[in-house]
Amino acid sequence: MGSTESGSDVEDEGSPVPDKVLKEVIERIDLIPEVSQGLLAINPGLGNIFHRYCGVQRLAEQHPSPRPMVHLFQEVSSFWI
């Protein structure tokens, strides 16, 4: 029983997420629908690609966004920032 408890303690304390990081992640997730709608308004094809590869549904299914798609939308965002 002692070794199981200490194993659990190590997992729980191994890598706690700081509140600031957690807040930033939540803020980014909250922006996904807004970004998706904005892209759809500007260019429906681009909005659909964002929704498919970077949307909330993809997060809910626990599928990471493909790196090329992330890079694409980072580049696109640089035109509007």
N, CA, C and O atoms as CSV, one atom per row, in Angstrom:
chain,resi,resn,atom,element,x,y,z
A,1,MET,N,N,0.813,-1.177,0.000
A,1,MET,CA,C,0.000,0.000,0.000
A,1,MET,C,C,0.865,1.252,0.000
A,1,MET,O,O,0.528,2.218,-0.685
A,2,GLY,N,N,1.955,1.268,0.735
A,2,GLY,CA,C,2.848,2.411,0.806
A,2,GLY,C,C,3.455,2.753,-0.540
A,2,GLY,O,O,3.547,3.932,-0.880
A,3,SER,N,N,3.883,1.744,-1.335
A,3,SER,CA,C,4.519,2.030,-2.615
A,3,SER,C,C,3.513,2.574,-3.627
A,3,SER,O,O,3.866,3.410,-4.458
A,4,THR,N,N,2.280,2.116,-3.567
A,4,THR,CA,C,1.261,2.632,-4.473
A,4,THR,C,C,0.976,4.095,-4.175
A,4,THR,O,O,0.831,4.909,-5.088
A,5,GLU,N,N,0.897,4.423,-2.887
A,5,GLU,CA,C,0.638,5.803,-2.518
A,5,GLU,C,C,1.774,6.711,-2.949
A,5,GLU,O,O,1.533,7.797,-3.476
A,6,SER,N,N,3.033,6.273,-2.727
A,6,SER,CA,C,4.147,7.122,-3.119
A,6,SER,C,C,4.207,7.253,-4.636
A,6,SER,O,O,4.611,8.300,-5.143
A,7,GLY,N,N,3.813,6.211,-5.376
A,7,GLY,CA,C,3.762,6.299,-6.834
A,7,GLY,C,C,2.735,7.322,-7.271
A,7,GLY,O,O,2.974,8.076,-8.213
A,8,SER,N,N,1.602,7.358,-6.603
A,8,SER,CA,C,0.568,8.340,-6.915
A,8,SER,C,C,1.048,9.745,-6.610
A,8,SER,O,O,0.789,10.677,-7.371
A,9,ASP,N,N,1.759,9.898,-5.479
A,9,ASP,CA,C,2.259,11.212,-5.105
A,9,ASP,C,C,3.218,11.745,-6.158
A,9,ASP,O,O,3.190,12.931,-6.488
A,10,VAL,N,N,4.054,10.882,-6.676
A,10,VAL,CA,C,5.028,11.307,-7.681
A,10,VAL,C,C,4.299,11.755,-8.940
A,10,VAL,O,O,4.665,12.773,-9.527
A,11,GLU,N,N,3.267,11.015,-9.370
A,11,GLU,CA,C,2.520,11.389,-10.562
A,11,GLU,C,C,1.791,12.705,-10.352
A,11,GLU,O,O,1.776,13.547,-11.250
A,12,ASP,N,N,1.185,12.901,-9.183
A,12,ASP,CA,C,0.428,14.114,-8.912
A,12,ASP,C,C,1.331,15.333,-8.820
A,12,ASP,O,O,0.945,16.414,-9.264
A,13,GLU,N,N,2.513,15.188,-8.259
A,13,GLU,CA,C,3.402,16.316,-8.058
A,13,GLU,C,C,4.461,16.432,-9.146
A,13,GLU,O,O,5.239,17.386,-9.138
A,14,GLY,N,N,4.512,15.496,-10.075
A,14,GLY,CA,C,5.559,15.454,-11.087
A,14,GLY,C,C,5.656,16.691,-11.945
A,14,GLY,O,O,6.753,17.209,-12.155
A,15,SER,N,N,4.551,17.174,-12.442
A,15,SER,CA,C,4.598,18.348,-13.316
A,15,SER,C,C,3.318,19.165,-13.177
A,15,SER,O,O,2.471,19.157,-14.071
A,16,PRO,N,N,3.181,19.861,-12.066
A,16,PRO,CA,C,1.982,20.692,-11.912
A,16,PRO,C,C,2.002,21.839,-12.923
A,16,PRO,O,O,3.054,22.403,-13.224
A,17,VAL,N,N,0.834,22.169,-13.434
A,17,VAL,CA,C,0.722,23.250,-14.404
A,17,VAL,C,C,0.500,24.552,-13.645
A,17,VAL,O,O,-0.467,24.676,-12.894
A,18,PRO,N,N,1.394,25.528,-13.836
A,18,PRO,CA,C,1.206,26.814,-13.155
A,18,PRO,C,C,-0.117,27.470,-13.563
A,18,PRO,O,O,-0.571,27.305,-14.696
A,19,ASP,N,N,-0.725,28.206,-12.647
A,19,ASP,CA,C,-2.006,28.863,-12.906
A,19,ASP,C,C,-1.938,29.776,-14.131
A,19,ASP,O,O,-2.882,29.834,-14.918
A,20,LYS,N,N,-0.825,30.484,-14.289
A,20,LYS,CA,C,-0.674,31.394,-15.422
A,20,LYS,C,C,-0.735,30.634,-16.746
A,20,LYS,O,O,-1.398,31.072,-17.686
A,21,VAL,N,N,-0.048,29.502,-16.819
A,21,VAL,CA,C,-0.040,28.692,-18.040
A,21,VAL,C,C,-1.431,28.149,-18.313
A,21,VAL,O,O,-1.902,28.180,-19.450
A,22,LEU,N,N,-2.086,27.654,-17.281
A,22,LEU,CA,C,-3.439,27.126,-17.429
A,22,LEU,C,C,-4.387,28.209,-17.926
A,22,LEU,O,O,-5.219,27.953,-18.797
A,23,LYS,N,N,-4.269,29.415,-17.380
A,23,LYS,CA,C,-5.118,30.534,-17.799
A,23,LYS,C,C,-4.887,30.865,-19.271
A,23,LYS,O,O,-5.844,31.103,-20.008
A,24,GLU,N,N,-3.628,30.881,-19.706
A,24,GLU,CA,C,-3.310,31.171,-21.105
A,24,GLU,C,C,-3.881,30.115,-22.037
A,24,GLU,O,O,-4.385,30.443,-23.111
A,25,VAL,N,N,-3.809,28.857,-21.640
A,25,VAL,CA,C,-4.356,27.773,-22.455
A,25,VAL,C,C,-5.867,27.929,-22.591
A,25,VAL,O,O,-6.413,27.784,-23.685
A,26,ILE,N,N,-6.532,28.222,-21.495
A,26,ILE,CA,C,-7.987,28.395,-21.521
A,26,ILE,C,C,-8.368,29.580,-22.401
A,26,ILE,O,O,-9.331,29.499,-23.164
A,27,GLU,N,N,-7.626,30.675,-22.302
A,27,GLU,CA,C,-7.896,31.845,-23.142
A,27,GLU,C,C,-7.739,31.506,-24.618
A,27,GLU,O,O,-8.534,31.951,-25.445
A,28,ARG,N,N,-6.726,30.726,-24.953
A,28,ARG,CA,C,-6.520,30.326,-26.351
A,28,ARG,C,C,-7.661,29.445,-26.840
A,28,ARG,O,O,-8.149,29.616,-27.957
A,29,ILE,N,N,-8.084,28.510,-26.009
A,29,ILE,CA,C,-9.194,27.632,-26.379
A,29,ILE,C,C,-10.465,28.453,-26.579
A,29,ILE,O,O,-11.228,28.208,-27.514
A,30,ASP,N,N,-10.689,29.423,-25.701
A,30,ASP,CA,C,-11.873,30.278,-25.818
A,30,ASP,C,C,-11.885,31.084,-27.113
A,30,ASP,O,O,-12.954,31.450,-27.601
A,31,LEU,N,N,-10.711,31.364,-27.674
A,31,LEU,CA,C,-10.620,32.147,-28.911
A,31,LEU,C,C,-10.912,31.329,-30.171
A,31,LEU,O,O,-11.187,31.900,-31.226
A,32,ILE,N,N,-10.855,30.016,-30.073
A,32,ILE,CA,C,-10.998,29.170,-31.270
A,32,ILE,C,C,-12.297,29.447,-32.032
A,32,ILE,O,O,-12.236,29.642,-33.246
A,33,PRO,N,N,-13.478,29.475,-31.380
A,33,PRO,CA,C,-14.700,29.745,-32.153
A,33,PRO,C,C,-14.692,31.120,-32.831
A,33,PRO,O,O,-15.170,31.262,-33.956
A,34,GLU,N,N,-14.154,32.117,-32.153
A,34,GLU,CA,C,-14.081,33.464,-32.719
A,34,GLU,C,C,-13.171,33.483,-33.952
A,34,GLU,O,O,-13.508,34.083,-34.973
A,35,VAL,N,N,-12.039,32.836,-33.846
A,35,VAL,CA,C,-11.103,32.775,-34.970
A,35,VAL,C,C,-11.732,32.022,-36.137
A,35,VAL,O,O,-11.620,32.441,-37.289
A,36,SER,N,N,-12.386,30.924,-35.834
A,36,SER,CA,C,-13.031,30.132,-36.878
A,36,SER,C,C,-14.078,30.953,-37.622
A,36,SER,O,O,-14.115,30.941,-38.853
A,37,GLN,N,N,-14.929,31.666,-36.887
A,37,GLN,CA,C,-15.958,32.500,-37.516
A,37,GLN,C,C,-15.341,33.645,-38.321
A,37,GLN,O,O,-15.810,33.970,-39.412
A,38,GLY,N,N,-14.294,34.249,-37.778
A,38,GLY,CA,C,-13.618,35.329,-38.494
A,38,GLY,C,C,-13.026,34.860,-39.808
A,38,GLY,O,O,-13.144,35.533,-40.832
A,39,LEU,N,N,-12.389,33.701,-39.770
A,39,LEU,CA,C,-11.806,33.154,-41.000
A,39,LEU,C,C,-12.892,32.778,-41.998
A,39,LEU,O,O,-12.731,32.990,-43.200
A,40,LEU,N,N,-13.999,32.220,-41.510
A,40,LEU,CA,C,-15.108,31.886,-42.405
A,40,LEU,C,C,-15.643,33.134,-43.106
A,40,LEU,O,O,-15.996,33.085,-44.285
A,41,ALA,N,N,-15.703,34.247,-42.382
A,41,ALA,CA,C,-16.199,35.492,-42.963
A,41,ALA,C,C,-15.240,36.038,-44.027
A,41,ALA,O,O,-15.673,36.593,-45.037
A,42,ILE,N,N,-13.946,35.876,-43.791
A,42,ILE,CA,C,-12.937,36.376,-44.722
A,42,ILE,C,C,-12.795,35.457,-45.923
A,42,ILE,O,O,-12.770,35.903,-47.070
A,43,ASN,N,N,-12.703,34.159,-45.634
A,43,ASN,CA,C,-12.502,33.173,-46.692
A,43,ASN,C,C,-13.066,31.844,-46.204
A,43,ASN,O,O,-12.460,31.201,-45.347
A,44,PRO,N,N,-14.216,31.416,-46.732
A,44,PRO,CA,C,-14.843,30.180,-46.249
A,44,PRO,C,C,-13.939,28.946,-46.324
A,44,PRO,O,O,-13.984,28.088,-45.443
A,45,GLY,N,N,-13.140,28.861,-47.351
A,45,GLY,CA,C,-12.233,27.709,-47.471
A,45,GLY,C,C,-11.211,27.674,-46.351
A,45,GLY,O,O,-10.960,26.625,-45.759
A,46,LEU,N,N,-10.628,28.819,-46.067
A,46,LEU,CA,C,-9.643,28.920,-44.990
A,46,LEU,C,C,-10.302,28.656,-43.635
A,46,LEU,O,O,-9.730,27.980,-42.779
A,47,GLY,N,N,-11.503,29.192,-43.450
A,47,GLY,CA,C,-12.238,28.949,-42.206
A,47,GLY,C,C,-12.549,27.477,-42.004
A,47,GLY,O,O,-12.443,26.963,-40.890
A,48,ASN,N,N,-12.930,26.802,-43.070
A,48,ASN,CA,C,-13.230,25.366,-42.987
A,48,ASN,C,C,-11.978,24.549,-42.665
A,48,ASN,O,O,-12.034,23.591,-41.894
A,49,ILE,N,N,-10.852,24.937,-43.260
A,49,ILE,CA,C,-9.601,24.234,-42.973
A,49,ILE,C,C,-9.222,24.426,-41.515
A,49,ILE,O,O,-8.824,23.473,-40.845
A,50,PHE,N,N,-9.344,25.667,-41.012
A,50,PHE,CA,C,-9.042,25.921,-39.598
A,50,PHE,C,C,-9.946,25.085,-38.705
A,50,PHE,O,O,-9.480,24.434,-37.770
A,51,HIS,N,N,-11.230,25.107,-38.997
A,51,HIS,CA,C,-12.190,24.345,-38.180
A,51,HIS,C,C,-11.851,22.857,-38.170
A,51,HIS,O,O,-11.919,22.197,-37.132
A,52,ARG,N,N,-11.492,22.352,-39.319
A,52,ARG,CA,C,-11.207,20.914,-39.433
A,52,ARG,C,C,-9.937,20.508,-38.696
A,52,ARG,O,O,-9.920,19.476,-38.026
A,53,TYR,N,N,-8.883,21.294,-38.807
A,53,TYR,CA,C,-7.591,20.894,-38.259
A,53,TYR,C,C,-7.222,21.543,-36.924
A,53,TYR,O,O,-6.339,21.048,-36.224
A,54,CYS,N,N,-7.878,22.628,-36.571
A,54,CYS,CA,C,-7.501,23.354,-35.345
A,54,CYS,C,C,-8.710,23.692,-34.483
A,54,CYS,O,O,-8.577,24.433,-33.509
A,55,GLY,N,N,-9.869,23.176,-34.812
A,55,GLY,CA,C,-11.088,23.541,-34.104
A,55,GLY,C,C,-11.267,22.845,-32.767
A,55,GLY,O,O,-10.504,21.956,-32.389
A,56,VAL,N,N,-12.299,23.281,-32.071
A,56,VAL,CA,C,-12.610,22.743,-30.749
A,56,VAL,C,C,-12.919,21.250,-30.811
A,56,VAL,O,O,-12.541,20.501,-29.909
A,57,GLN,N,N,-13.595,20.817,-31.857
A,57,GLN,CA,C,-13.926,19.393,-31.987
A,57,GLN,C,C,-12.658,18.543,-32.013
A,57,GLN,O,O,-12.602,17.473,-31.407
A,58,ARG,N,N,-11.668,19.022,-32.707
A,58,ARG,CA,C,-10.386,18.301,-32.772
A,58,ARG,C,C,-9.762,18.190,-31.387
A,58,ARG,O,O,-9.233,17.138,-31.026
A,59,LEU,N,N,-9.819,19.271,-30.606
A,59,LEU,CA,C,-9.326,19.230,-29.226
A,59,LEU,C,C,-10.131,18.246,-28.391
A,59,LEU,O,O,-9.570,17.471,-27.617
A,60,ALA,N,N,-11.450,18.282,-28.554
A,60,ALA,CA,C,-12.318,17.390,-27.783
A,60,ALA,C,C,-12.004,15.931,-28.075
A,60,ALA,O,O,-12.113,15.080,-27.192
A,61,GLU,N,N,-11.617,15.643,-29.301
A,61,GLU,CA,C,-11.256,14.280,-29.687
A,61,GLU,C,C,-9.814,13.951,-29.328
A,61,GLU,O,O,-9.341,12.847,-29.599
A,62,GLN,N,N,-9.121,14.894,-28.726
A,62,GLN,CA,C,-7.735,14.760,-28.275
A,62,GLN,C,C,-6.779,14.434,-29.416
A,62,GLN,O,O,-5.865,13.621,-29.276
A,63,HIS,N,N,-7.019,15.094,-30.556
A,63,HIS,CA,C,-6.113,14.979,-31.703
A,63,HIS,C,C,-5.335,16.285,-31.815
A,63,HIS,O,O,-5.938,17.351,-31.947
A,64,PRO,N,N,-4.031,16.220,-31.766
A,64,PRO,CA,C,-3.271,17.461,-31.925
A,64,PRO,C,C,-3.403,18.000,-33.350
A,64,PRO,O,O,-3.551,17.241,-34.308
A,65,SER,N,N,-3.347,19.296,-33.464
A,65,SER,CA,C,-3.376,19.912,-34.795
A,65,SER,C,C,-2.062,19.595,-35.495
A,65,SER,O,O,-1.002,19.663,-34.874
A,66,PRO,N,N,-2.117,19.249,-36.778
A,66,PRO,CA,C,-0.871,18.977,-37.508
A,66,PRO,C,C,0.014,20.220,-37.536
A,66,PRO,O,O,-0.472,21.330,-37.754
A,67,ARG,N,N,1.299,20.031,-37.317
A,67,ARG,CA,C,2.246,21.149,-37.260
A,67,ARG,C,C,2.166,22.051,-38.500
A,67,ARG,O,O,2.207,23.273,-38.356
A,68,PRO,N,N,2.051,21.484,-39.721
A,68,PRO,CA,C,1.965,22.374,-40.886
A,68,PRO,C,C,0.741,23.298,-40.819
A,68,PRO,O,O,0.809,24.446,-41.258
A,69,MET,N,N,-0.365,22.808,-40.277
A,69,MET,CA,C,-1.563,23.636,-40.152
A,69,MET,C,C,-1.352,24.739,-39.114
A,69,MET,O,O,-1.773,25.879,-39.312
A,70,VAL,N,N,-0.707,24.392,-38.024
A,70,VAL,CA,C,-0.411,25.394,-36.994
A,70,VAL,C,C,0.470,26.485,-37.593
A,70,VAL,O,O,0.226,27.671,-37.372
A,71,HIS,N,N,1.474,26.097,-38.337
A,71,HIS,CA,C,2.380,27.069,-38.961
A,71,HIS,C,C,1.624,27.935,-39.972
A,71,HIS,O,O,1.841,29.144,-40.046
A,72,LEU,N,N,0.742,27.313,-40.745
A,72,LEU,CA,C,-0.045,28.058,-41.726
A,72,LEU,C,C,-0.850,29.150,-41.033
A,72,LEU,O,O,-0.831,30.303,-41.463
A,73,PHE,N,N,-1.550,28.798,-39.972
A,73,PHE,CA,C,-2.406,29.786,-39.315
A,73,PHE,C,C,-1.607,30.805,-38.498
A,73,PHE,O,O,-2.083,31.914,-38.258
A,74,GLN,N,N,-0.423,30.444,-38.082
A,74,GLN,CA,C,0.455,31.443,-37.462
A,74,GLN,C,C,0.863,32.478,-38.509
A,74,GLN,O,O,0.897,33.676,-38.229
A,75,GLU,N,N,1.167,32.010,-39.702
A,75,GLU,CA,C,1.530,32.931,-40.788
A,75,GLU,C,C,0.344,33.814,-41.166
A,75,GLU,O,O,0.492,35.023,-41.343
A,76,VAL,N,N,-0.825,33.207,-41.287
A,76,VAL,CA,C,-2.025,33.962,-41.637
A,76,VAL,C,C,-2.312,35.017,-40.577
A,76,VAL,O,O,-2.669,36.149,-40.901
A,77,SER,N,N,-2.155,34.643,-39.307
A,77,SER,CA,C,-2.466,35.588,-38.230
A,77,SER,C,C,-1.521,36.787,-38.242
A,77,SER,O,O,-1.897,37.872,-37.798
A,78,SER,N,N,-0.308,36.607,-38.742
A,78,SER,CA,C,0.635,37.721,-38.769
A,78,SER,C,C,0.163,38.846,-39.697
A,78,SER,O,O,0.629,39.979,-39.578
A,79,PHE,N,N,-0.748,38.545,-40.612
A,79,PHE,CA,C,-1.276,39.575,-41.502
A,79,PHE,C,C,-2.354,40.419,-40.842
A,79,PHE,O,O,-2.638,41.528,-41.295
A,80,TRP,N,N,-2.966,39.898,-39.760
A,80,TRP,CA,C,-4.058,40.602,-39.103
A,80,TRP,C,C,-3.688,41.155,-37.740
A,80,TRP,O,O,-4.511,41.812,-37.102
A,81,ILE,N,N,-2.495,40.910,-37.286
A,81,ILE,CA,C,-2.105,41.388,-35.950
A,81,ILE,C,C,-1.447,42.742,-36.068
A,81,ILE,O,O,-1.044,43.322,-35.060
